[in-house]
Amino acid sequence: MNKLQLLYVTKQAVSKAWQREQKRLYSEKKSVAEGTLGSRWKERETAQESAYFNREDEQAVQRLAAKLRQQIEPSEEVLAQQRKGVAEILQKHGVQPNQSLIEDIVRFFH
C-alpha cells in the first residue's frame, strides 16, 4: 500500500469514526434534553389519557347495557298483548285459563 492509499483509508476511517461520534453526541443531547422529567411527564400523560378513555368506554358500556335492558324487558303494553294472546290460545284448546297460569306462561318466555 502506498502512502496515498494509506492516507485515503485513514481518512475514511477517521470520517466514519467522526460520524459515529456525532451520532452518539446527538443522541446524548437529545436524551439529556428530554431528561428524566420529560419521560416521566410523557408517562403521566399516557396514563391520564388511558384513564380518560377507560372512563369513556365504561360510560358507553353502561349506556349500551341500559338500552339492551329496555329492549329485553317488555313494556306493559307488550305484556298485556301477550297475556291476551295466551288466554285466547288456551281457550281455543279448551283450557280454562286463570290469571296465574297466564302469568307463568308469559314469564316463561321472558
MDAnalysis code that builds the backbone (N, CA, C; Angstrom):
import MDAnalysis as mda
import numpy as np

u = mda.Universe.empty(330, n_residues=110, atom_resindex=np.repeat(np.arange(110), 3), trajectory=True)
u.add_TopologyAttr("name", ["N", "CA", "C"] * 110)
u.add_TopologyAttr("resid", np.arange(1, 111))
u.add_TopologyAttr("resname", ["MET", "ASN", "LYS", "LEU", "GLN", "LEU", "LEU", "TYR", "VAL", "THR", "LYS", "GLN", "ALA", "VAL", "SER", "LYS", "ALA", "TRP", "GLN", "ARG", "GLU", "GLN", "LYS", "ARG", "LEU", "TYR", "SER", "GLU", "LYS", "LYS", "SER", "VAL", "ALA", "GLU", "GLY", "THR", "LEU", "GLY", "SER", "ARG", "TRP", "LYS", "GLU", "ARG", "GLU", "THR", "ALA", "GLN", "GLU", "SER", "ALA", "TYR", "PHE", "ASN", "ARG", "GLU", "ASP", "GLU", "GLN", "ALA", "VAL", "GLN", "ARG", "LEU", "ALA", "ALA", "LYS", "LEU", "ARG", "GLN", "GLN", "ILE", "GLU", "PRO", "SER", "GLU", "GLU", "VAL", "LEU", "ALA", "GLN", "GLN", "ARG", "LYS", "GLY", "VAL", "ALA", "GLU", "ILE", "LEU", "GLN", "LYS", "HIS", "GLY", "VAL", "GLN", "PRO", "ASN", "GLN", "SER", "LEU", "ILE", "GLU", "ASP", "ILE", "VAL", "ARG", "PHE", "PHE", "HIS"])
u.atoms.positions = np.array([
    [0.837, -1.154, 0.000],
    [0.000, 0.000, 0.000],
    [0.897, 1.236, 0.000],
    [0.608, 2.118, -0.911],
    [1.428, 3.326, -0.959],
    [0.863, 4.375, -0.014],
    [1.546, 5.461, 0.104],
    [1.183, 6.491, 1.068],
    [-0.173, 7.117, 0.744],
    [-0.479, 7.278, -0.530],
    [-1.734, 7.888, -0.927],
    [-2.924, 6.989, -0.546],
    [-2.776, 5.689, -0.782],
    [-3.833, 4.744, -0.412],
    [-4.002, 4.694, 1.110],
    [-2.894, 4.666, 1.806],
    [-2.928, 4.642, 3.261],
    [-3.603, 5.898, 3.806],
    [-3.287, 7.032, 3.217],
    [-3.900, 8.278, 3.628],
    [-5.415, 8.253, 3.362],
    [-5.832, 7.703, 2.241],
    [-7.249, 7.623, 1.885],
    [-8.002, 6.710, 2.857],
    [-7.418, 5.540, 3.159],
    [-8.044, 4.592, 4.088],
    [-8.133, 5.212, 5.473],
    [-7.097, 5.881, 5.895],
    [-7.090, 6.524, 7.202],
    [-8.139, 7.630, 7.256],
    [-8.248, 8.401, 6.175],
    [-9.222, 9.471, 6.116],
    [-10.646, 8.904, 6.211],
    [-10.908, 7.791, 5.533],
    [-12.231, 7.165, 5.601],
    [-12.522, 6.652, 7.012],
    [-11.549, 6.032, 7.631],
    [-11.734, 5.501, 8.982],
    [-12.011, 6.628, 9.961],
    [-11.258, 7.714, 9.843],
    [-11.458, 8.852, 10.730],
    [-12.834, 9.472, 10.481],
    [-13.219, 9.559, 9.217],
    [-14.512, 10.136, 8.867],
    [-15.653, 9.307, 9.463],
    [-15.555, 7.981, 9.346],
    [-16.583, 7.104, 9.921],
    [-16.612, 7.215, 11.437],
    [-15.451, 7.273, 12.037],
    [-15.389, 7.408, 13.492],
    [-16.000, 8.746, 13.916],
    [-15.723, 9.789, 13.161],
    [-16.272, 11.107, 13.450],
    [-17.810, 11.097, 13.339],
    [-18.316, 10.460, 12.304],
    [-19.769, 10.366, 12.122],
    [-20.426, 9.590, 13.270],
    [-19.784, 8.478, 13.660],
    [-20.325, 7.708, 14.788],
    [-20.351, 8.541, 16.063],
    [-19.294, 9.280, 16.296],
    [-19.211, 10.115, 17.492],
    [-20.257, 11.227, 17.455],
    [-20.480, 11.817, 16.283],
    [-21.502, 12.855, 16.156],
    [-22.896, 12.300, 16.450],
    [-23.175, 11.102, 15.932],
    [-24.465, 10.462, 16.206],
    [-24.627, 10.192, 17.699],
    [-23.584, 9.700, 18.333],
    [-23.631, 9.412, 19.754],
    [-23.875, 10.680, 20.553],
    [-23.152, 11.761, 20.215],
    [-23.327, 13.023, 20.919],
    [-24.731, 13.592, 20.704],
    [-25.246, 13.463, 19.496],
    [-26.594, 13.963, 19.223],
    [-27.624, 13.198, 20.040],
    [-27.489, 11.879, 20.113],
    [-28.450, 11.092, 20.879],
    [-28.332, 11.400, 22.374],
    [-27.109, 11.656, 22.868],
    [-26.951, 12.031, 24.273],
    [-27.598, 13.384, 24.545],
    [-27.397, 14.340, 23.639],
    [-28.005, 15.654, 23.816],
    [-29.518, 15.524, 23.843],
    [-30.034, 14.706, 22.962],
    [-31.471, 14.517, 22.900],
    [-31.988, 13.913, 24.202],
    [-31.316, 12.883, 24.718],
    [-31.784, 12.251, 25.948],
    [-31.614, 13.183, 27.145],
    [-30.554, 14.001, 27.139],
    [-30.359, 14.958, 28.226],
    [-31.441, 16.028, 28.165],
    [-31.796, 16.461, 26.951],
    [-32.825, 17.485, 26.804],
    [-34.175, 16.955, 27.273],
    [-34.475, 15.704, 26.923],
    [-35.733, 15.124, 27.379],
    [-35.673, 14.885, 28.877],
    [-34.565, 14.334, 29.313],
    [-34.335, 14.124, 30.730],
    [-35.326, 13.183, 31.373],
    [-35.123, 12.931, 32.632],
    [-35.995, 12.049, 33.386],
    [-37.371, 12.673, 33.531],
    [-37.404, 13.964, 33.736],
    [-38.672, 14.658, 33.901],
    [-39.501, 14.561, 32.623],
    [-38.853, 14.679, 31.477],
    [-39.573, 14.571, 30.201],
    [-40.212, 13.220, 30.024],
    [-39.483, 12.160, 30.331],
    [-40.051, 10.827, 30.173],
    [-41.150, 10.580, 31.202],
    [-40.960, 11.084, 32.411],
    [-41.992, 10.941, 33.441],
    [-43.264, 11.694, 33.027],
    [-43.079, 12.866, 32.446],
    [-44.210, 13.663, 32.010],
    [-44.982, 12.925, 30.916],
    [-44.251, 12.314, 29.993],
    [-44.899, 11.550, 28.924],
    [-45.644, 10.347, 29.495],
    [-45.042, 9.674, 30.466],
    [-45.710, 8.534, 31.103],
    [-46.989, 8.999, 31.805],
    [-46.925, 10.141, 32.458],
    [-48.093, 10.685, 33.158],
    [-49.192, 11.025, 32.162],
    [-48.822, 11.661, 31.054],
    [-49.811, 11.998, 30.032],
    [-50.458, 10.739, 29.468],
    [-49.651, 9.732, 29.220],
    [-50.168, 8.470, 28.686],
    [-51.129, 7.827, 29.677],
    [-50.769, 7.828, 30.944],
    [-51.628, 7.245, 31.975],
    [-52.949, 8.014, 32.088],
    [-52.881, 9.342, 32.050],
    [-54.096, 10.146, 32.134],
    [-54.992, 9.909, 30.917],
    [-54.369, 9.805, 29.764],
    [-55.132, 9.545, 28.542],
    [-55.819, 8.182, 28.612],
    [-55.106, 7.188, 29.081],
    [-55.689, 5.853, 29.228],
    [-56.846, 5.862, 30.212],
    [-56.674, 6.552, 31.338],
    [-57.732, 6.623, 32.346],
    [-58.964, 7.323, 31.767],
    [-58.757, 8.391, 31.011],
    [-59.871, 9.116, 30.405],
    [-60.656, 8.205, 29.460],
    [-59.946, 7.513, 28.582],
    [-60.637, 6.656, 27.624],
    [-61.268, 5.446, 28.311],
    [-60.684, 4.970, 29.391],
    [-61.316, 3.889, 30.155],
    [-62.647, 4.350, 30.733],
    [-62.674, 5.584, 31.283],
    [-63.934, 6.133, 31.811],
    [-64.973, 6.284, 30.696],
    [-64.528, 6.798, 29.549],
    [-65.442, 6.971, 28.416],
    [-65.991, 5.622, 27.958],
    [-65.129, 4.605, 27.891],
    [-65.578, 3.270, 27.493],
    [-66.574, 2.703, 28.491],
    [-66.301, 2.907, 29.779],
    [-67.197, 2.399, 30.819],
    [-68.573, 3.056, 30.712],
    [-68.603, 4.368, 30.488],
    [-69.880, 5.064, 30.338],
    [-70.625, 4.586, 29.094],
    [-69.892, 4.361, 28.020],
    [-70.531, 3.870, 26.794],
    [-71.122, 2.482, 27.005],
    [-70.400, 1.627, 27.721],
    [-70.908, 0.286, 28.007],
    [-72.149, 0.364, 28.886],
    [-72.158, 1.259, 29.871],
    [-73.329, 1.417, 30.734],
    [-74.537, 1.903, 29.934],
    [-74.321, 2.857, 29.022],
    [-75.427, 3.328, 28.180],
    [-75.952, 2.203, 27.292],
    [-75.035, 1.423, 26.733],
    [-75.431, 0.300, 25.882],
    [-76.202, -0.745, 26.679],
    [-75.767, -1.037, 27.902],
    [-76.461, -2.006, 28.751],
    [-77.869, -1.514, 29.085],
    [-78.022, -0.220, 29.330],
    [-79.349, 0.332, 29.620],
    [-80.263, 0.183, 28.411],
    [-79.740, 0.448, 27.220],
    [-80.541, 0.277, 26.006],
    [-80.945, -1.177, 25.815],
    [-80.003, -2.082, 26.067],
    [-80.316, -3.501, 25.919],
    [-81.376, -3.945, 26.926],
    [-81.286, -3.453, 28.160],
    [-82.295, -3.796, 29.162],
    [-83.668, -3.317, 28.726],
    [-83.725, -2.118, 28.145],
    [-85.002, -1.596, 27.666],
    [-85.565, -2.462, 26.543],
    [-84.688, -2.963, 25.682],
    [-85.150, -3.799, 24.583],
    [-85.553, -5.186, 25.068],
    [-84.853, -5.701, 26.060],
    [-85.136, -7.040, 26.562],
    [-86.385, -7.047, 27.435],
    [-86.498, -6.079, 28.323],
    [-87.640, -6.005, 29.224],
    [-88.834, -5.441, 28.458],
    [-89.888, -6.230, 28.332],
    [-91.039, -5.756, 27.565],
    [-91.833, -4.703, 28.343],
    [-92.508, -3.862, 27.600],
    [-93.345, -2.837, 28.236],
    [-94.660, -3.473, 28.693],
    [-95.426, -2.718, 29.439],
    [-96.711, -3.215, 29.923],
    [-97.673, -3.493, 28.777],
    [-97.584, -2.681, 27.732],
    [-98.445, -2.883, 26.564],
    [-98.158, -4.225, 25.903],
    [-96.878, -4.529, 25.756],
    [-96.477, -5.797, 25.144],
    [-96.921, -6.956, 26.024],
    [-96.725, -6.833, 27.332],
    [-97.145, -7.897, 28.252],
    [-98.655, -8.120, 28.198],
    [-99.420, -7.029, 28.110],
    [-100.881, -7.158, 28.034],
    [-101.287, -7.899, 26.760],
    [-100.646, -7.566, 25.645],
    [-100.947, -8.254, 24.384],
    [-100.602, -9.735, 24.477],
    [-99.471, -10.039, 25.121],
    [-99.064, -11.439, 25.255],
    [-100.023, -12.199, 26.168],
    [-100.466, -11.571, 27.245],
    [-101.431, -12.230, 28.141],
    [-102.730, -12.549, 27.394],
    [-103.170, -11.577, 26.612],
    [-104.398, -11.763, 25.838],
    [-104.233, -12.900, 24.828],
    [-103.093, -12.924, 24.148],
    [-102.824, -13.981, 23.165],
    [-102.767, -15.357, 23.802],
    [-102.135, -15.474, 24.960],
    [-102.030, -16.760, 25.664],
    [-103.420, -17.218, 26.093],
    [-104.235, -16.296, 26.601],
    [-105.593, -16.640, 27.041],
    [-106.421, -17.154, 25.862],
    [-106.273, -16.496, 24.706],
    [-107.016, -16.930, 23.511],
    [-106.579, -18.316, 23.059],
    [-105.294, -18.571, 23.077],
    [-104.783, -19.886, 22.667],
    [-105.282, -20.970, 23.610],
    [-105.237, -20.701, 24.899],
    [-105.704, -21.694, 25.868],
    [-107.203, -21.964, 25.708],
    [-107.995, -20.953, 25.491],
    [-109.437, -21.125, 25.301],
    [-109.724, -21.890, 24.011],
    [-108.927, -21.630, 22.998],
    [-109.083, -22.319, 21.711],
    [-108.919, -23.830, 21.884],
    [-108.053, -24.239, 22.795],
    [-107.779, -25.666, 23.024],
    [-108.603, -26.229, 24.184],
    [-109.549, -25.483, 24.643],
    [-110.447, -25.986, 25.656],
    [-109.921, -25.918, 27.076],
    [-108.923, -25.137, 27.317],
    [-108.372, -24.991, 28.664],
    [-108.894, -23.680, 29.234],
    [-109.472, -23.777, 30.430],
    [-109.973, -22.572, 31.081],
    [-108.793, -21.871, 31.768],
    [-108.311, -20.744, 31.220],
    [-107.131, -20.088, 31.797],
    [-107.480, -19.297, 33.047],
    [-106.559, -19.333, 34.009],
    [-106.658, -18.428, 35.153],
    [-105.462, -17.483, 35.101],
    [-105.526, -16.436, 35.878],
    [-104.508, -15.373, 35.804],
    [-103.107, -15.880, 36.133],
    [-102.958, -16.744, 37.116],
    [-101.617, -17.224, 37.492],
    [-101.016, -18.096, 36.398],
    [-101.835, -18.911, 35.720],
    [-101.336, -19.731, 34.606],
    [-100.849, -18.853, 33.468],
    [-101.629, -17.847, 33.144],
    [-101.238, -16.923, 32.063],
    [-99.944, -16.210, 32.419],
    [-99.822, -15.717, 33.666],
    [-98.597, -15.021, 34.091],
    [-97.380, -15.937, 34.024],
    [-97.566, -17.209, 34.456],
    [-96.451, -18.164, 34.393],
    [-95.992, -18.394, 32.961],
    [-96.926, -18.516, 32.053],
    [-96.574, -18.751, 30.638],
    [-95.874, -17.526, 30.055],
    [-96.383, -16.350, 30.343],
    [-95.765, -15.116, 29.826],
    [-94.361, -14.928, 30.393],
    [-94.178, -15.176, 31.715],
    [-92.844, -15.059, 32.326],
    [-91.865, -16.087, 31.763],
    [-92.401, -17.245, 31.382],
    [-91.542, -18.298, 30.823],
    [-90.829, -17.809, 29.562],
    [-91.494, -17.007, 28.784],
    [-90.912, -16.522, 27.534],
    [-90.033, -15.295, 27.720],
    [-89.946, -14.794, 28.934],
    [-89.069, -13.641, 29.183],
    [-88.069, -14.058, 30.188],
])
